[in-house]
Amino acid sequence: MEPLLPEELARYHRHILLPEIGGHGQQRLKASRVLVIGAGGLGSPVLQYLAAAGVGTLGIIDDDGVSLSNLQRQVIHDTGTLGEQKTESAAQAIARLNPHCRVIRHEQRFDLTFAADHLARYTLLIDGSDNFTTRYAAADAAEQTRIPLVTGAVGRFDGTVTVLKPYEAGPDGALLPRYRDLFPEPPPEGLVPACAEAGVVGALTGVIGTLMAMEAIKLITAIGEPLVGRLLMYDGLAARFETIRYKRRGTAR
């Protein structure tokens, strides 16, 4: 792996002090290539914290522009970037935060065609999208490419996070669960309203997006226990976390 520069040793000193990460883990972060779907409410803290953590290459895929209603929660953007493409606005913010982080912009929607052309260049996929069509496409593409997927969702005052590695087997020899083992099919149209219809408290996206960034750092540095087979649920109004376990359907334990 590429050695850390003297400036990087100083920048990431608090990471390097941690025995679980150390210099080797920081080098792994530098060598990693992470694709983030969406530079919105969830993507904003994900991109900020992964850039600050020293991820070497961040891909951003988003086809939207920055609007005034985004700024209540999409904190990587600001009033001065209104009207810009979100990928460009986010790239500018990342450059200010950490010039050692390379940004690759994809100004389009994520789908299986895009994944077939680009996903193999990345080592980790993070889905911060706001619709089930993209979530299923991300899960299918990550499984086919055999890279981990961190996926999160928010609505009103509640959020969820999980990690998917369905191409691997667990300690019992059974394959790890897929996204469809958690959500076998999309909910009926209109049952789960979008944030534009139901609203969302801005700080909630920070809570869930930061948890997603933490899971990504754990996966890249191979530390801790990622949320594989576990769905972490956060109730912002009650300030309560709960975890449910799920497994591969039709797989004997």
Phi, psi and omega in degrees: 000155182291133181292158177277137177286158178307319178296323179290324177300322178286318182298318186257022186303322181292330172291313186295333176294335182283121180303328182292333180255294178061190180295322182295316178296323178293325174295323177295321176297317180297325182278349186283155178230110188245129175258126180249122177273113178096126174250046183252223185299313178279318182298329182301303179293327177301309182295317181297313184285328177287323175296315179296328181286345177103017173300129189289322181224125176244121171266139179235125176240120182194136181253010188258164174253164181281125176240164185299324182289347177286332196287348177292341184218337185268077196283357175282343178259167178211178184302327181289347181254010178305132180091343178284159170296140181299325179297320180289315179300315179295320180298321178296318180295320179294320179298323177290325183284314184208101181292350178277353181264123177272137180244132174246122183263134174234102185268073180198175176275148176282129173209180185292332177293314176301314183300319180298329183272333192233333194294329182297345179280350184251158181256349182204142178243135176236125183254109174247030182285174184239023181211152185289331179302313179291323181297317178293320179296318179297317180295316180295317182293318180295321178295316180295323181278345179064049173234151180294152177233128170254124183230139180222163179209150179221156174193129180055261181239009187237150178211162179221155176216141170209168180234138184238129174219061189288354178272358179247160176260149176277183180302333181273001180089349179279145177298143179290157189289158175263171174299323181288345172286336177269315178232089185304326178207157181297149176294156178304145182303131179093346181289320178249098183291147177290163180300329179295339180261319186260341183088163177202137177284133189300318184296336179300319180295330175292318178300307185288319179297323178292321175298321178296319177297321178297317178298321179297316179297319178299317181295315184294319184268358178059049178236158173068196181240101178297164182280052177276126182073012179225133175253117178270124182244136181237126175255105185292325181292322180268354185052053185227134172255141173224152179232132173243144178263145176219156184223174180294126180286137177078011180251121180291142180263000000 
